[in-house]
Amino acid sequence: MQGRIRLLDMLRGGAVIAMVLYHTVYTFGAIFRLSVFTAMYAALKFIAPPIIATTFILISAYASSLSRKNVRRGALIFAVAMGLTVATCRIMPLLGINGAGIRFGILHFLGIAIMLSPVLCKLARRLPPVPGIAVCILLAVGTRNPVKNGFFGLPVTDPIQSVNLLFPLGIYHPPFSSADYYPLLPWLFVFMIGCFIAVMLPKARLPRVCYKKICPPIEWIGRHSLLIYVIHQPVIFCFGELWRLFKTY
């Protein structure tokens, strides 16, 4: 059966909803310091982001295996990400909103990963998928947070760490910060896992239920995930500023 895989839209839409809810908690808890949200943020900050990001990345990798316009699509996403960098690092501080700068967030990562996906998907098709997934898991664990953990336990030397241009690879030196940070290492290995999943479960082998309507409103959200990502944070900030304004009266 051919056609749009609505299950992907459904899963992406669910991830978008989870992202918006988490960013609402983050904004009101970490920035506007509303006590209820501060407690929720403390409980979620180490759990929710990696789960939501992993969902987005795996879906994007699978979808990239089906597309022939990945370079153009990835370039568009990366251009949007750079626009967010300008807005959060340059414009928002002028408005008195600090600490929200995004220098290499999930959109930066996805833009680059999707542009690389023709090579990554081709590599995944030439390798056995189960061992490939196992190796990617090991590589992801071994390259997670290299500034703190090193590469497979080997520390990153100061001369390398001090080159702040390496932050897209996960190597940075204080005072570098990014409110949303998903460097190529280790997340590119997670994207590669999605490419292997696409080899194990090609579109032609998906059951019919994957093509049927499940929940149209959530599917619509999944189809417009980029637009929602761009506008949701300013909307949340507007509500936060309104709350702060009414709080003063």
C-alpha positions as CSV (number, residue, x, y, z in Angstrom):
1,M,0.0,0.0,0.0
2,Q,1.3,3.4,-1.0
3,G,0.4,6.9,0.3
4,R,1.2,9.1,3.2
5,I,2.2,7.3,6.4
6,R,-0.2,8.8,8.8
7,L,1.3,7.0,11.7
8,L,4.5,9.2,11.3
9,D,2.3,12.3,11.4
10,M,0.6,11.0,14.5
11,L,3.9,10.2,16.3
12,R,5.4,13.6,15.2
13,G,2.3,15.4,16.4
14,G,2.4,13.7,19.7
15,A,6.1,14.7,20.1
16,V,5.2,18.3,19.2
17,I,2.5,18.4,21.9
18,A,4.9,17.0,24.4
19,M,7.5,19.6,23.4
20,V,5.1,22.5,23.7
21,L,4.0,21.3,27.1
22,Y,7.6,20.9,28.3
23,H,8.6,24.3,27.0
24,T,5.6,25.9,28.8
25,V,6.8,24.3,32.0
26,Y,10.4,25.4,31.3
27,T,9.5,29.0,30.4
28,F,7.2,29.5,33.4
29,G,9.4,27.5,35.8
30,A,13.0,28.5,34.8
31,I,12.5,32.0,33.4
32,F,9.4,33.5,35.0
33,R,9.9,31.5,38.3
34,L,6.3,30.5,38.9
35,S,6.6,28.1,41.8
36,V,4.3,25.4,40.6
37,F,6.1,25.2,37.2
38,T,9.5,25.4,38.9
39,A,8.8,22.2,40.7
40,M,7.5,20.5,37.5
41,Y,10.6,21.7,35.6
42,A,12.9,20.3,38.3
43,A,11.2,16.9,37.9
44,L,11.2,16.8,34.1
45,K,14.3,18.6,32.9
46,F,16.5,15.5,32.8
47,I,13.8,13.2,31.4
48,A,11.6,14.9,29.0
49,P,14.1,16.6,26.6
50,P,16.0,13.5,25.5
51,I,12.8,11.5,25.1
52,I,11.1,14.1,23.0
53,A,14.3,14.8,21.0
54,T,14.9,11.1,20.3
55,T,11.3,10.8,19.0
56,F,11.8,13.7,16.6
57,I,15.2,12.4,15.4
58,L,14.1,8.9,14.8
59,I,10.9,10.0,12.9
60,S,13.0,12.5,10.9
61,A,15.5,9.8,9.9
62,Y,12.8,7.4,8.8
63,A,11.0,10.2,6.8
64,S,14.3,11.2,5.2
65,S,14.7,7.6,3.9
66,L,11.5,8.2,1.9
67,S,12.3,11.6,0.5
68,R,14.3,12.7,-2.5
69,K,14.5,16.4,-1.4
70,N,16.5,16.0,1.8
71,V,19.2,18.5,0.9
72,R,16.7,21.3,0.2
73,R,14.5,20.3,3.1
74,G,17.5,20.2,5.5
75,A,18.8,23.5,4.3
76,L,15.4,25.2,4.9
77,I,15.3,23.8,8.5
78,F,18.8,25.0,9.1
79,A,18.0,28.4,7.8
80,V,15.0,28.6,10.2
81,A,17.3,27.5,13.0
82,M,19.8,30.3,12.3
83,G,16.9,32.7,12.3
84,L,16.0,31.5,15.8
85,T,19.6,31.9,16.8
86,V,19.5,35.6,15.8
87,A,16.1,36.1,17.5
88,T,17.1,34.4,20.8
89,C,20.7,35.6,21.1
90,R,20.4,39.1,19.7
91,I,16.8,40.4,19.8
92,M,15.4,38.8,23.0
93,P,18.2,40.2,25.2
94,L,17.3,43.7,24.0
95,L,13.8,43.0,25.3
96,G,15.2,42.0,28.7
97,I,14.9,38.3,28.1
98,N,18.2,36.6,28.9
99,G,19.3,33.0,29.1
100,A,17.1,31.8,26.2
101,G,19.8,31.9,23.5
102,I,19.8,28.9,21.1
103,R,23.1,28.4,19.4
104,F,22.8,24.8,18.3
105,G,19.4,23.4,19.1
106,I,17.3,20.6,17.7
107,L,16.5,22.4,14.5
108,H,20.2,23.1,13.8
109,F,20.9,19.4,14.3
110,L,18.0,18.2,12.2
111,G,18.9,20.5,9.4
112,I,22.4,19.2,9.1
113,A,21.4,15.6,9.7
114,I,18.7,15.7,7.0
115,M,21.2,17.2,4.6
116,L,23.5,14.3,5.4
117,S,20.7,11.7,5.2
118,P,21.3,10.7,1.6
119,V,24.8,9.5,2.6
120,L,23.6,8.1,6.0
121,C,20.7,6.2,4.5
122,K,22.9,4.7,1.8
123,L,25.4,3.6,4.4
124,A,22.6,2.0,6.5
125,R,21.4,0.0,3.5
126,R,24.8,-1.5,3.0
127,L,25.3,-2.6,6.6
128,P,23.4,-5.2,8.7
129,P,20.8,-3.3,10.6
130,V,20.8,-5.0,14.0
131,P,24.6,-4.9,14.5
132,G,24.5,-1.4,13.1
133,I,22.0,-0.2,15.7
134,A,24.1,-1.9,18.5
135,V,27.2,-0.1,17.3
136,C,25.3,3.3,17.1
137,I,24.1,2.9,20.6
138,L,27.6,2.2,21.8
139,L,28.9,5.2,19.9
140,A,26.1,7.5,21.2
141,V,26.9,6.5,24.8
142,G,30.6,6.9,24.3
143,T,30.3,10.4,22.8
144,R,27.6,11.7,25.1
145,N,28.7,15.0,26.7
146,P,32.4,14.9,25.7
147,V,33.2,18.0,27.8
148,K,32.1,16.2,30.9
149,N,32.7,12.6,30.1
150,G,35.3,12.7,27.3
151,F,35.2,10.5,24.3
152,F,34.8,6.9,25.6
153,G,36.3,8.1,28.8
154,L,39.3,9.9,27.2
155,P,39.3,13.5,28.3
156,V,39.1,16.4,25.8
157,T,42.2,18.4,26.0
158,D,42.1,22.1,26.8
159,P,43.5,23.3,23.4
160,I,40.7,21.5,21.6
161,Q,38.0,22.5,24.1
162,S,39.0,26.1,24.0
163,V,38.2,26.3,20.3
164,N,34.6,27.3,20.6
165,L,33.9,26.8,16.9
166,L,33.6,23.0,17.7
167,F,30.4,23.4,19.7
168,P,28.4,21.8,16.9
169,L,30.3,18.6,17.7
170,G,29.6,18.9,21.4
171,I,33.0,20.4,22.3
172,Y,32.8,23.8,23.9
173,H,34.4,25.9,26.6
174,P,32.7,28.0,29.2
175,P,31.0,30.5,29.1
176,F,29.3,28.8,26.0
177,S,25.7,28.1,26.6
178,S,22.6,27.1,24.5
179,A,19.1,26.9,26.0
180,D,18.4,24.1,23.5
181,Y,21.6,22.1,22.7
182,Y,21.7,19.0,20.5
183,P,25.2,18.7,19.0
184,L,26.1,16.3,16.2
185,L,27.8,14.0,18.7
186,P,26.1,11.9,20.0
187,W,22.8,12.7,18.3
188,L,24.0,11.8,14.8
189,F,24.2,8.2,15.9
190,V,20.6,8.4,17.1
191,F,19.7,9.6,13.6
192,M,21.6,6.8,12.1
193,I,19.5,4.3,14.2
194,G,16.5,5.8,12.5
195,C,18.1,5.1,9.1
196,F,18.6,1.4,10.2
197,I,15.0,1.2,11.3
198,A,13.9,2.3,7.9
199,V,16.0,-0.5,6.4
200,M,14.3,-3.1,8.7
201,L,10.8,-1.7,8.2
202,P,10.7,-0.3,4.7
203,K,7.5,1.5,3.5
204,A,6.4,-1.5,1.4
205,R,6.3,-3.7,4.5
206,L,4.3,-1.4,6.8
207,P,0.9,-2.7,7.7
208,R,-2.2,-0.9,6.4
209,V,-3.0,0.6,9.8
210,C,0.0,2.9,9.3
211,Y,-1.7,4.6,6.4
212,K,-5.1,5.0,8.0
213,K,-6.4,8.1,9.8
214,I,-5.9,7.8,13.6
215,C,-6.4,11.3,15.0
216,P,-6.6,14.0,12.3
217,P,-6.0,16.9,14.7
218,I,-2.8,15.4,16.0
219,E,-1.8,14.4,12.5
220,W,-2.3,18.0,11.3
221,I,0.0,19.1,14.1
222,G,2.6,16.6,13.0
223,R,2.4,17.8,9.4
224,H,3.0,21.4,10.5
225,S,5.6,20.7,13.1
226,L,8.2,23.2,11.8
227,L,5.7,26.1,11.9
228,I,4.5,25.2,15.3
229,Y,8.1,24.9,16.6
230,V,8.9,28.4,15.3
231,I,5.8,30.2,16.8
232,H,5.2,28.2,20.0
233,Q,8.0,29.7,22.1
234,P,7.1,33.4,21.3
235,V,3.5,32.6,22.2
236,I,4.5,31.1,25.5
237,F,6.7,34.1,26.3
238,C,3.8,36.4,25.5
239,F,1.7,34.6,28.0
240,G,4.5,34.8,30.5
241,E,4.9,38.5,30.1
242,L,1.1,39.0,30.5
243,W,1.3,36.9,33.7
244,R,4.2,39.1,34.9
245,L,2.3,42.3,34.0
246,F,-0.9,41.3,35.8
247,K,1.1,40.0,38.8
248,T,2.4,43.6,39.4
249,Y,-1.2,44.9,39.8
